[in-house]
């Protein structure tokens, strides 16, 4: 009997949890058993779980708000609002609003990345593109409501150019430098489909501009707007079909080329830092705060242009998208450095596709309901710039490989575009 008792004691000692994860599992099991077993321990376990929830919430706030170094720019947001009401100096309000939105856009990308752990790489790339474009969409809706159609068009055009040249270029360059001893590859089928959609978007923007500048409209001023609204509806249908094709009809086509090889390694090396519902909650909070700052940013654009003697086109096409694309910029570079170019393509090119095929037509339709004459005529200079950019990027992606030289070429192309808009005089005023 003595030996049996010693054996039972040894087995009991072996079951004592020595890790925090095992202890947490024991506490969770007590929590689920509490409704069925009425004991004093159930009350204690509830208190422990409540305490753990508070600790988890504080940890989430620390990770999202305090831990990131870029969050030192967060106070500039409230400062911009204060300056708006105290001094009314548009240049300072615009500058501080840009600084305040930058960390919010980056944190929005982080929260989306955390949510992507629970959804998979394909849906994760789509989520990154969607919430990464939330800043541009909010700014565009505010500008559209104020009748600033040219700001809407140029900021969305600049976002496409920034994603395709600057973001993708920096990602290719960084990934090529880190992995210079091998050739980085990505899913060529994904790149080809996205390039086709971007060319379709160029078609939708090109015809209204050509119709306007050749003076071949059937009804002057009306045919151009009617064509834009019809084309916008077609583009929205095409984008919806693309989503169905990507997520439901042909998901194998969009699987990562290295997904099977690196799947086990990724599970071991990476893990989400916050829970799924915490990520969703942070997405909501950050989107609301960005929308508040975007209102002050849009109000200060015209005054900032006059005060800084800087063209409105340069502010709208270059400065605003760089801030709005902070989330895509950070996540695309990070994934490229981890040799996950399929997610990088999903973030950068997917974001450009989403803006051109969804956000721009969506703004046209919203302007239609708001009674604003928002159309797809982006003027010849802007349309030609977009067309050439899509061709350059399509040629870069056709091989399905990446290196640092391709990234450097894309970055240099973006510098040429930025210089062109700095000396470009917009022939149209806002609202035309």
C-alpha positions as CSV (number, residue, x, y, z in Angstrom):
1,X,0.0,0.0,0.0
2,X,2.9,2.3,0.8
3,X,4.4,1.9,-2.6
4,X,1.1,2.5,-4.2
5,X,0.6,5.8,-2.3
6,X,4.1,7.0,-3.2
7,X,3.3,6.2,-6.9
8,X,0.1,8.3,-6.8
9,X,1.9,11.2,-5.1
10,X,4.6,11.1,-7.8
11,X,1.9,11.1,-10.6
12,X,0.2,14.0,-8.9
13,X,3.4,16.0,-8.7
14,X,4.1,15.4,-12.4
15,X,0.8,17.1,-13.3
16,X,1.6,20.3,-11.5
17,X,1.9,23.1,-14.2
18,X,5.3,24.7,-14.4
19,X,4.6,27.2,-17.3
20,X,2.3,30.2,-17.3
21,X,0.5,28.9,-20.4
22,X,-0.4,25.6,-18.6
23,X,-1.5,27.6,-15.6
24,X,-3.7,29.8,-17.8
25,X,-5.3,26.6,-19.3
26,X,-6.1,25.4,-15.8
27,X,-7.7,28.7,-14.9
28,X,-9.7,28.7,-18.1
29,X,-10.9,25.2,-17.3
30,X,-12.1,26.3,-13.9
31,X,-13.9,29.2,-15.5
32,X,-15.8,27.0,-17.9
33,X,-16.6,24.5,-15.1
34,X,-17.8,27.2,-12.8
35,X,-21.5,27.2,-13.9
36,X,-21.7,23.5,-13.4
37,X,-19.8,23.2,-10.1
38,X,-20.9,25.6,-7.3
39,X,-17.9,26.0,-5.0
40,X,-15.9,28.8,-3.4
41,X,-13.2,28.3,-6.0
42,X,-15.6,29.4,-8.8
43,X,-15.8,32.9,-7.3
44,X,-12.0,33.1,-6.9
45,X,-11.5,31.9,-10.5
46,X,-13.9,34.6,-11.8
47,X,-11.9,37.2,-9.9
48,X,-8.7,35.9,-11.3
49,X,-10.1,35.9,-14.8
50,X,-11.3,39.5,-14.4
51,X,-7.8,40.5,-13.2
52,X,-6.3,38.7,-16.1
53,X,-8.6,40.5,-18.5
54,X,-7.6,43.9,-17.0
55,X,-3.9,42.9,-17.4
56,X,-4.5,41.8,-21.0
57,X,-6.2,45.2,-21.8
58,X,-3.4,47.1,-20.2
59,X,-0.9,45.0,-22.2
60,X,-2.8,45.7,-25.4
61,X,-2.7,49.4,-24.8
62,X,1.0,49.2,-24.1
63,X,1.7,47.3,-27.3
64,X,-0.4,49.4,-29.6
65,X,0.0,52.9,-28.1
66,X,3.2,53.0,-26.0
67,X,5.6,50.4,-27.4
68,X,6.0,51.7,-30.9
69,X,8.6,54.5,-31.2
70,X,6.6,56.3,-34.0
71,X,3.9,57.1,-31.4
72,X,6.0,60.0,-30.2
73,X,4.2,61.8,-33.0
74,X,0.7,61.2,-31.5
75,X,0.6,64.5,-29.5
76,X,0.8,66.4,-32.8
77,X,-2.8,65.4,-33.6
78,X,-4.4,67.2,-30.6
79,X,-1.9,70.0,-31.0
80,X,-3.2,70.6,-34.6
81,X,-6.8,70.8,-33.4
82,X,-5.7,73.3,-30.7
83,X,-3.8,75.4,-33.2
84,X,-6.9,75.4,-35.5
85,X,-9.0,77.1,-32.9
86,X,-6.4,79.2,-31.2
87,X,-4.2,80.6,-34.0
88,X,-5.9,79.6,-37.3
89,X,-2.5,79.3,-39.1
90,X,-3.3,76.8,-41.8
91,X,0.3,75.9,-42.6
92,X,1.0,74.8,-39.0
93,X,-2.4,73.0,-38.7
94,X,-1.7,71.1,-42.0
95,X,1.8,70.2,-40.9
96,X,0.9,69.0,-37.5
97,X,-2.1,67.1,-38.8
98,X,0.2,65.3,-41.2
99,X,2.5,64.4,-38.3
100,X,-0.5,63.3,-36.1
101,X,-2.0,61.1,-38.8
102,X,1.3,59.3,-39.6
103,X,1.5,57.1,-36.5
104,X,-2.2,56.5,-36.6
105,X,-1.9,55.1,-40.1
106,X,1.1,53.0,-39.1
107,X,-0.7,51.6,-36.1
108,X,-3.7,50.9,-38.3
109,X,-1.5,48.7,-40.4
110,X,-0.1,47.0,-37.3
111,X,-3.6,46.2,-36.0
112,X,-4.5,44.9,-39.5
113,X,-1.4,42.7,-39.5
114,X,-2.4,41.3,-36.1
115,X,-5.8,40.5,-37.5
116,X,-4.3,38.8,-40.5
117,X,-2.8,36.2,-38.2
118,X,-6.3,34.9,-37.6
119,X,-7.5,35.2,-41.2
120,X,-4.7,33.8,-43.3
121,X,-2.3,35.4,-45.9
122,X,-4.8,36.0,-48.7
123,X,-7.5,37.6,-46.6
124,X,-4.7,39.3,-44.6
125,X,-3.4,41.0,-47.7
126,X,-6.9,42.2,-48.6
127,X,-7.4,43.5,-45.0
128,X,-4.0,45.3,-45.1
129,X,-5.0,47.0,-48.4
130,X,-8.5,47.9,-47.2
131,X,-7.6,49.4,-43.8
132,X,-4.4,50.8,-45.3
133,X,-6.7,52.8,-47.7
134,X,-9.0,53.9,-44.9
135,X,-7.0,57.2,-44.4
136,X,-7.2,58.1,-48.1
137,X,-10.9,57.2,-48.3
138,X,-11.8,59.3,-45.2
139,X,-9.8,62.3,-46.5
140,X,-11.4,62.0,-49.9
141,X,-14.9,61.9,-48.5
142,X,-14.2,65.0,-46.4
143,X,-12.8,66.8,-49.5
144,X,-15.7,65.7,-51.6
145,X,-18.2,67.0,-49.1
146,X,-16.5,70.4,-49.3
147,X,-16.6,70.4,-53.1
148,X,-12.9,69.9,-53.5
149,X,-13.0,67.5,-56.4
150,X,-9.5,68.1,-57.6
151,X,-8.1,67.3,-54.2
152,X,-10.0,64.1,-54.2
153,X,-8.8,63.1,-57.6
154,X,-5.2,64.1,-57.0
155,X,-4.9,62.5,-53.6
156,X,-6.3,59.2,-54.8
157,X,-4.0,59.3,-57.9
158,X,-1.1,60.1,-55.7
159,X,-2.0,57.2,-53.5
160,X,-1.9,54.8,-56.5
161,X,1.5,56.2,-57.6
162,X,2.9,56.1,-54.1
163,X,1.9,52.4,-53.6
164,X,3.1,51.3,-57.0
165,X,6.4,53.1,-57.1
166,X,7.5,54.2,-53.6
167,X,6.0,51.5,-51.4
168,X,6.7,48.6,-53.8
169,X,10.1,50.0,-54.7
170,X,11.2,50.3,-51.1
171,X,9.9,46.8,-50.4
172,X,11.8,45.3,-53.3
173,X,14.9,47.3,-52.4
174,X,14.9,46.3,-48.7
175,X,14.1,42.7,-49.5
176,X,16.7,42.5,-52.2
177,X,19.4,43.9,-49.9
178,X,18.5,41.5,-47.0
179,X,18.2,38.4,-49.3
180,X,20.9,39.4,-51.8
181,X,22.2,35.8,-52.0
182,X,19.1,34.4,-53.6
183,X,16.3,35.4,-56.0
184,X,13.1,36.4,-54.3
185,X,10.0,35.1,-56.1
186,X,6.3,35.8,-55.9
187,X,3.1,34.5,-57.5
188,X,3.2,35.6,-61.1
189,X,-0.6,34.9,-61.6
190,X,-1.5,37.4,-58.9
191,X,0.7,40.1,-60.4
192,X,-0.7,39.6,-63.9
193,X,-4.4,39.8,-62.8
194,X,-3.7,42.9,-60.7
195,X,-1.8,44.5,-63.7
196,X,-4.9,43.8,-65.9
197,X,-7.2,45.4,-63.4
198,X,-4.9,48.5,-63.2
199,X,-5.0,48.8,-67.0
200,X,-8.8,48.5,-66.9
201,X,-8.8,51.4,-64.4
202,X,-6.6,53.4,-66.7
203,X,-9.1,52.8,-69.5
204,X,-11.9,54.1,-67.3
205,X,-10.0,57.2,-66.5
206,X,-8.6,57.8,-70.0
207,X,-11.8,57.9,-72.0
208,X,-13.5,60.8,-70.1
209,X,-10.3,62.8,-70.3
210,X,-9.9,62.2,-74.0
211,X,-13.6,62.9,-74.6
212,X,-13.3,66.2,-72.8
213,X,-10.1,67.5,-74.4
214,X,-11.0,66.5,-77.9
215,X,-14.4,68.3,-77.6
216,X,-16.3,65.3,-79.0
217,X,-19.0,65.1,-76.3
218,X,-22.5,64.6,-77.5
219,X,-23.8,66.9,-74.8
220,X,-21.0,69.3,-73.6
221,X,-20.5,68.9,-69.8
222,X,-23.1,66.1,-69.5
223,X,-21.8,63.2,-71.5
224,X,-18.5,63.2,-69.7
225,X,-20.2,63.0,-66.3
226,X,-22.7,60.4,-67.5
227,X,-19.8,58.3,-68.9
228,X,-17.9,58.6,-65.7
229,X,-20.8,57.4,-63.6
230,X,-21.5,54.5,-66.0
231,X,-17.9,53.5,-66.0
232,X,-17.7,53.7,-62.2
233,X,-20.6,51.2,-61.9
234,X,-18.8,48.9,-64.3
235,X,-15.5,49.2,-62.3
236,X,-17.3,48.4,-59.1
237,X,-18.8,45.3,-60.6
238,X,-15.4,44.3,-61.9
239,X,-13.8,44.7,-58.5
240,X,-16.6,42.7,-56.8
241,X,-16.1,39.9,-59.3
242,X,-12.3,40.1,-58.7
243,X,-12.9,39.6,-54.9
244,X,-15.1,36.6,-55.6
245,X,-12.6,35.2,-58.0
246,X,-9.7,35.7,-55.5
247,X,-11.4,34.5,-52.3
248,X,-14.0,31.9,-53.4
249,X,-13.7,30.8,-57.0
250,X,-10.0,30.3,-57.5
251,X,-8.3,30.6,-54.1
252,X,-5.5,28.1,-55.2
253,X,-4.4,30.6,-57.8
254,X,-3.6,33.1,-55.1
255,X,-1.8,30.8,-52.7
256,X,1.7,31.8,-51.8
257,X,4.5,30.2,-53.8
258,X,6.4,29.6,-50.5
259,X,3.4,29.1,-48.3
260,X,3.8,25.3,-48.0
261,X,7.5,25.4,-47.4
262,X,7.5,28.1,-44.8
263,X,4.2,27.3,-43.1
264,X,5.7,25.4,-40.1
265,X,8.5,27.9,-39.7
266,X,6.1,30.8,-39.6
267,X,4.0,29.1,-37.0
268,X,7.0,28.6,-34.8
269,X,8.6,32.0,-35.4
270,X,5.6,34.3,-35.3
271,X,2.6,34.7,-33.1
272,X,0.0,37.5,-32.7
273,X,0.7,39.9,-29.9
274,X,-3.0,40.9,-29.3
275,X,-6.2,38.9,-29.6
276,X,-8.6,39.0,-32.6
277,X,-11.2,41.1,-30.9
278,X,-8.6,43.5,-29.5
279,X,-7.3,44.0,-33.1
280,X,-10.9,44.7,-34.3
281,X,-11.5,47.2,-31.5
282,X,-8.2,49.0,-32.2
283,X,-9.1,49.2,-35.9
284,X,-12.4,51.0,-35.0
285,X,-10.7,53.4,-32.5
286,X,-7.9,54.3,-34.9
287,X,-10.2,54.8,-37.9
288,X,-12.4,57.2,-35.9
289,X,-9.4,59.2,-34.7
290,X,-8.0,59.4,-38.3
291,X,-11.4,60.6,-39.5
292,X,-11.4,63.4,-36.9
293,X,-7.9,64.6,-37.9
294,X,-8.6,64.3,-41.6
295,X,-11.3,66.9,-41.3
296,X,-8.8,69.5,-40.0
297,X,-6.3,68.4,-42.5
298,X,-8.6,69.0,-45.5
299,X,-9.7,72.4,-44.1
300,X,-6.1,73.6,-44.0
301,X,-4.9,72.4,-47.4
302,X,-5.7,75.6,-49.4
303,X,-4.3,77.9,-46.7
304,X,-1.2,75.7,-46.4
305,X,-0.7,75.9,-50.2
306,X,-0.8,79.7,-50.1
307,X,1.3,80.1,-47.0
308,X,4.0,77.6,-48.1
309,X,3.9,78.8,-51.8
310,X,3.6,75.1,-52.7
311,X,1.4,73.8,-55.6
312,X,-1.8,72.2,-54.6
313,X,-1.1,69.4,-57.0
314,X,2.2,68.6,-55.2
315,X,0.5,68.6,-51.8
316,X,-2.4,66.4,-53.0
317,X,-0.4,63.9,-55.1
318,X,2.8,63.6,-53.1
319,X,2.5,64.7,-49.4
320,X,-1.0,63.4,-48.5
321,X,-0.4,59.9,-50.0
322,X,3.0,59.5,-48.2
323,X,1.2,60.0,-44.9
324,X,-1.8,57.9,-45.9
325,X,0.4,55.1,-47.1
326,X,2.5,54.9,-43.9
327,X,0.7,51.6,-43.0
328,X,1.4,50.0,-46.4
329,X,4.9,51.3,-46.4
330,X,5.8,49.8,-43.1
331,X,4.1,46.4,-43.6
332,X,5.2,45.9,-47.2
333,X,8.8,46.5,-46.3
334,X,8.5,44.2,-43.3
335,X,7.0,41.4,-45.3
336,X,9.6,41.8,-48.1
337,X,12.4,41.6,-45.5
338,X,10.9,38.3,-44.2
339,X,10.8,37.0,-47.8
340,X,7.0,37.1,-48.0
341,X,6.7,38.9,-51.3
342,X,3.2,37.6,-52.0
343,X,1.9,39.5,-49.0
344,X,4.0,42.5,-50.1
345,X,2.3,42.4,-53.5
346,X,-1.1,42.0,-51.8
347,X,-0.4,45.1,-49.8
348,X,1.2,47.4,-52.4
349,X,-0.3,46.4,-55.7
350,X,-3.5,45.2,-54.1
351,X,-3.9,48.6,-52.5
352,X,-3.4,50.4,-55.8
353,X,-5.9,48.0,-57.4
354,X,-8.4,48.7,-54.7
355,X,-8.1,52.5,-54.9
356,X,-8.4,52.5,-58.7
357,X,-11.2,50.0,-59.0
358,X,-13.1,50.6,-55.8
359,X,-12.3,53.9,-54.0
360,X,-12.3,56.2,-57.1
361,X,-15.6,54.8,-58.5
362,X,-17.1,54.8,-55.0
363,X,-16.3,58.5,-54.7
364,X,-18.0,59.1,-58.1
365,X,-21.1,57.3,-57.0
366,X,-21.1,59.0,-53.6
367,X,-20.7,62.4,-55.3
368,X,-23.6,61.4,-57.6
369,X,-25.9,60.9,-54.5
370,X,-24.5,64.1,-52.9
371,X,-25.2,66.1,-56.0
372,X,-21.5,66.8,-56.6
373,X,-20.2,66.6,-60.2
374,X,-17.4,64.1,-59.4
375,X,-16.2,62.5,-62.6
376,X,-13.3,60.3,-63.9
377,X,-11.6,63.1,-65.8
378,X,-8.3,63.4,-64.1
379,X,-6.8,65.7,-66.7
380,X,-4.3,64.6,-69.4
381,X,-1.2,65.1,-67.3
382,X,-2.4,63.0,-64.4
383,X,-3.9,60.3,-66.6
384,X,-0.7,60.0,-68.7
385,X,1.4,59.7,-65.5
386,X,-0.8,56.9,-64.3
387,X,-0.8,55.1,-67.6
388,X,3.0,55.1,-67.8
389,X,3.4,54.1,-64.2
390,X,1.1,51.0,-64.7
391,X,3.1,50.0,-67.8
392,X,6.5,50.3,-65.9
393,X,5.2,48.3,-62.9
394,X,3.6,45.7,-65.1
395,X,6.9,45.1,-66.9
396,X,8.7,44.9,-63.5
397,X,6.3,42.2,-62.3
398,X,6.1,40.0,-65.4
399,X,9.0,37.7,-64.5
400,X,7.7,36.9,-61.0
401,X,11.0,37.8,-59.4
402,X,12.4,40.7,-57.4
403,X,15.7,42.2,-56.6
404,X,17.1,45.4,-55.1
405,X,17.8,46.9,-58.5
406,X,14.1,46.7,-59.5
407,X,13.3,48.4,-56.2
408,X,15.8,51.2,-56.9
409,X,14.4,51.8,-60.4
410,X,10.8,52.2,-59.0
411,X,12.0,54.6,-56.3
412,X,13.9,56.7,-58.9
413,X,10.8,56.7,-61.1
414,X,8.8,58.1,-58.1
415,X,11.3,60.9,-57.6
416,X,10.8,61.9,-61.3
417,X,7.0,61.9,-60.7
418,X,7.3,64.0,-57.6
419,X,9.5,66.5,-59.4
420,X,7.1,66.7,-62.2
421,X,4.1,67.5,-60.0
422,X,6.2,70.1,-58.1
423,X,6.5,72.1,-61.4
424,X,3.1,71.3,-62.7
425,X,0.4,74.0,-62.7
426,X,-3.1,72.6,-62.4
427,X,-5.3,74.2,-65.0
428,X,-8.5,73.4,-63.1
429,X,-9.7,74.8,-59.8
430,X,-11.3,72.7,-57.1
431,X,-14.8,71.9,-58.0
432,X,-14.3,72.0,-61.7
